[in-house]
Amino acid sequence: MIVLNIFFIFLFLIIISDLYINYFPKSSLVLVPLDYKSSNKDNNIEVVIDLKIINKSKYKETMVSNLNLDLDFFKSKNNQYLNDIDYEENIYIISGSIKKNINNYWPTTIIKSNSELLIQVILRFKNSDLKNKIKYIWLKVFWENYGHFGISKKQDGLLVNLNRHNKKELNSIPLKLGYEGITIKTDLLGSFDNPIETIINYCNNVTRENDILTIGETPLAIMQGRYIAPQNLEYNILSKILCYFFHPTSSLATACGMQLLIDKIGVTRIAFSLILGFLFKCIGVKGIFYRLTGFESSLIDDISGTVVPYDKSIVMGPINTKLFCDKLSKQLKVEVAVVDVNDLGGVKILASSNNSVNNILKKILKVNPAGNADEKTPIVIIRNKE
């Protein structure tokens, strides 16, 4: 009876925790990248970046009480960090045909429910040879949300490539069963890059009939904007407790990584998956936790889990992978798969345009032709040499 009472108390507490997490007031504002372009102007380089903030709430208006920017600069080789770059920054708020320069002071701005605010950032660099010095700008947006939930400080990072060229660098790697893997080296990808258009640009005139195109799940997730700064997560005592049940190298072994999973599937599902996973592990069956919690748990990459500058963000798994595969397959006329491959021989097929290719991919991708380091070869074309 005592054990049963303890169980019901435990069940009650975790259900209350889920209700608290789901219904506790929080900001519904989301920062969305739109586009950017760079040009030479008056012997200087000008970069124009368009963003918008969307209020997804159906009923509550929310204020952006502050917004400011910081920039990091990187060379293309090994993403080497640079500083002391001379530039001028201007932020504009756009409302209809009115474009207002905030003059380095962000005015408290109300965003009504189901509406959006357009923002334009113009960076002017005083060195016309800038593109030969740096390749990437990591635009950090620090902004405050103010409303019925109190005040929330957010941070978003966006990659700007000063020289997008989609130049193809191909390398052939022999694989098992008479196949070869053709790796395509890309620029560092970001949320400004449309996944379908970007891959088509890299693969045009490369793919052939009967090829299988594979794309890594992390680069696809990044292009979909599926990464988040840990500062944006409001972790709590539950995430601090639950993360202790995981191996130190797991992405769920930190409070922020665990909180991200809690926000997605809830404390109740995680707690019961842990209990069942432990019971099955006692009889020699592993991996039950990840089966019960789904791809959401196994595809989270905690900070340091990917390349600079995303090494300070938590990267989630991609979404709508089946739809992505079908659309890209129709465009390129080859089979397409989204894969998660590691250097230990693990191969997961998240989705494919045709399930008949899954078994062959699981066999020949064990050597991980794309690599797990800084190769920048997220696209691998599998080709039968016979």
N, C-alpha and C positions, 0 to 999 in steps of 0.2 A: 504493500500500500504506500509506504514512504517513497519507494522508487517511482511509483506511478504519479504520486503527487509532485515529486521533483520534476518529472518529465513534463507534466502539464504546466507547471510554473515556467519551465524553460521555454516551452512552446508559446505560452502567452507572452513572455518577454520578447522573443524574437519577432513575433507577429506585430507587437506594439512598435518595435524598432523599425520594421518595414513600413508601417503606416506613418510613422514619424518622418522617415526619409522621403517617402512619396508625397506627403501632403504638407510638410513644413515649408513655409513661404520661401521662395528663392527667385532669383532674377531669371527672366525669360529672354534677356538680350543675347544676341549672338553676333559676333563680328565675322563678316564674310568677305573674302578677297574677290574682286571683280576682274581687273586687268591692270597691266602696266605697259609703258613704252618708254624707250630712251631715245634721245636725239641730241645732235650737236646744235648749240644755240649760242651765238656771240662768242665763239671759240671756247665755250664751256659745254659740259655734258649736263643735260637736264633729264631727270627721270620723273615721270608722272605716274602715280599709283592711285588707282581707284578702289575704294572700299565701301562697304555699307554695314550699318548696324540694324539688325532686324529685331523687332519686338514680337515674339511669338505668342505672347499672352493674348487670350481672347477678351480679357476684361480689364487688365491692370495696365495703366501707363507707368513708365519708368523713366527716371532721369539719368543722364550721363553727366555726373557732376565734375568729372575731370578726365582729360585724355592727353597723354604726351607720348613722345617717341624716343627711341634710342636705336642706334645703328651699329652693327658689327660688320666688318669687312673681311672677306676671305679671298685668297688666291685660289686658282682652280686646282693647282697641284697639291694633293693631300689636304685640301681645304685649310691652308695655312692662314692663321689670323693676322690681320694688319691693323694698325691704328694710326692716329695723326693724319687722317684724311680731312682736307679742308672742304667744307660744304655749307650751303645755306638751306634752311628748311622752312617750308611754308605749309600750313594746314588750312584747307578750305572746307566750309560746310555748304552743301549745295541744296537749295530748296526751290524746286521748279526751275525757273530761269535765273534765279538769284544765286550768285556765288560769292560767299563772304569769307574773307581772310580773317582768321581769328587773332592774328598778330601776336602769336606766342602766349595767348591767354584763352584757355578753353572756357567758354561761357556755359553755365549749367543749362543743359538742353533736354527738353521733354520729348520722349518718343512715345506716342500714343499706341494703344493696343492694336495689333495687326497692321502696323505701319513700319516704315523704315527711314533711316537717315543716311544720306549719301555723303561721303567724305572723300576729298581728293588731297593727296600729299604730293607736293612738288619739291624735289631735291635738286639743287644746282651745285655742281662740283666745279671748282675753279681750275681744274686741270684737264685739258682736252685730251691728254694721253691716259686718262683714267682706266680705260678698258684694257690697256696693256699692263696695268698694275694690279687691278682686282677683277675678279670674275663674278662674285656673288655679294649681295647685300642681304644681311639678315635683319629685317625690319621688326623691331620689338615694339609692340603697342601696349602701353600701360594705361588702363582706364578703370574708372570707378562707376559702379551701378548703384543707384540710390532709389529706394522705393519702399513698398510695404514690408519687405524682408529685412530692412535696415540698410546697411551699406556693404557692398561687396567689391573687393579689389580684384581685377582680372589682368591677365597677361597673355598676349597672343604673339606668336612669332611667324613671320611670313618671309619666304625666300624670293629674292628678286635676282634674276640672272641677267647681267648686263650685256651678254652676247649670246643670245639663243640662236643656235645655228642648226641643230639636229644633224650634225655631221656623223656619218656612220663609220664606226670602227668595229670591224668584224674579226672574230677569232674562232677557229674551228677546233673542237675538242672531241677526240674519239670516245664513243660510248659503247656499251655492250650491245649484243644482238644485231650487229651490223648498222647501228645508227651513229650519227655524229651530232654534236651540239654546236650550233653557231651562236656564239654570244655576241650581243650588240651592246657596245659601250655607249652610255648616254651621259648627258649633262646631269648634274645634281638636280633632282626633280622636286617640285613643290606644289603647293595648293593652287597656284596660278595656272598650272599645267592641266589642261583637260585630258583625262586618261585615254579616251578613244582617239582623239586627234593626235596626241603626242605619240602614241605607239604606231599609228598609221604612218606618221611622218618618218619615223625611224625605220619602219619595215617595208615601205614601198620599194618595189623592185628588188627586194631581198627574199621574200617568201615565195615558195613554189607550191604547186599542187601537191597534196598529200603531206605537206609539212604540218607540224604541231607547234604552235606558238605558246610558250609559257611565260608568265609574268609573276614575279615574286609578290607575295601578299603585302609585305611592308611598303615597298615603293608605291603599290597601288593605293594602299591606305593613306599614305602621305599625300598623294595627288588628290585624294578625296577629302583632304583636310581632317583626317581621322587621327589627329595627335593633339595633345593637351599639355599645357604647363602644369606641373604639380601644384603651383601656387593657386590654381583655379579650383582645386579640390578641397572641400571642407571635410577633412577626415575626422573621425571621432574615436572614442574608446573602443568601439566594436572592431573597427578596422585594425587598430593597434593590437587587439587580442588575437583576432583570426589570422593575421599575417604570421604569427609565431608558429603555426602548424605547418609551414612550408620550408622546403630546403632553402638555405641562405642565397643560393644562386637563382632561385625562382623569381619571376617578376611579380609574384603575389606575396613575396616575403617582406614587402615594405607596406607601411600604412597607406601610402598614396596609391600604389598598385592595387592593393586590396579594396580601397575605397572606390576606385573606378569600377571594379567588378560588382561591388555592393550596389552602386548606383544603377548598374545595368540589370542585375538579376535578383537583387535583394538578399538580405541576411538569412532568411528562412531557408532558401534553396541552398545557399552556401553551407550553412550549418549542417543540414541533413546530408548533403553530399560529402562533407568531411567525415561525418559519423559512419556513413555507409562505406566510404572509401577506406576508412581505417579497419572496419570489420572485414571487408574483402581482402585487404592487404594481409590480414592475419592468417588467411587461408591461401595466400600466395597469388592472389589476383590483383594486379596493379592497374592504375589508370582509371579507376571507377569514378573518382572525383571529376576528372576532366570530361568523362562521358556524360555525367549527369549535369554538369554546368555548361556543356556545349563549347563551341568554338570561341565564345566570348572570353573564356578563361585562358585557353591555351594560346591565343593569339596576342595577348597583351605583352608588349615589350616595354619594360621599365626604362628609366633614364640610363644612359650609357649603352642601351641595347641596339643602337643603330649609329649611322654616320653623323659627323659634325655637319650642321649645327643642331640636328635633331637629337643629339645625345643628351640634351637637357629637357626633353619632352618625353611623355609616355605615349607610345604609339599603339593604337587599338587596331583590331582587325578590320579589313575592308568590308564594305556593305554592298548589297545587290550584285554579288559576284556572278551569279548565273546569268543575270540580265546583261552584265558587262561582257561575259564570254560570248553570248549569243550575238550581240550587236557587233563586236569586233570580228567574230567569225564571218558574219554576213558581209562585212566591208572588205576583209582581206581574202575571203574564200579559202580559209584554212581552219583547222580545228584549234581552239584556244582553251587554255587552262590557267587557273590561278592556283599557285602552288606555294607551299611552305616547306622548304628543304633546309636541312642543317648539315654540318660537317660530320655528324655522327651516323649518317646514313638514314636519318628519319625523313620520310616523304609523306606529306599530306596534300591531297587534292581537294582544295576548298570548293571548287566548281569547275565545270568544263562544258564546252558546247556540245560534246558528245561523250557519254559515259564509256563508250567503247575504247577510248584512248587512256582511261585511268590506269588500267593494269600495266600497260607497257610503260607508262610514265613512272609508276612506282618502282619498276625494276631498273630503269636506265638512269633515273635522276639521283640514285643513291650516292654517286660520286660528287654531287653538288657542283655542276659545271658553272653555275652563276657565282659561286663563292659566298663566304659569309663575312668578308672583311670590307675593304673600301674599293672593290673592283669597279663599282658603278656599271655592272652588267646585269640589270634586272630582267632583261628580255633574253630568252634563250629559245632559239628555233631548233626543234628536233627534226632531223631529216634522215630518212632511210637511204643509205648509200647504195643499196642494191638496185 
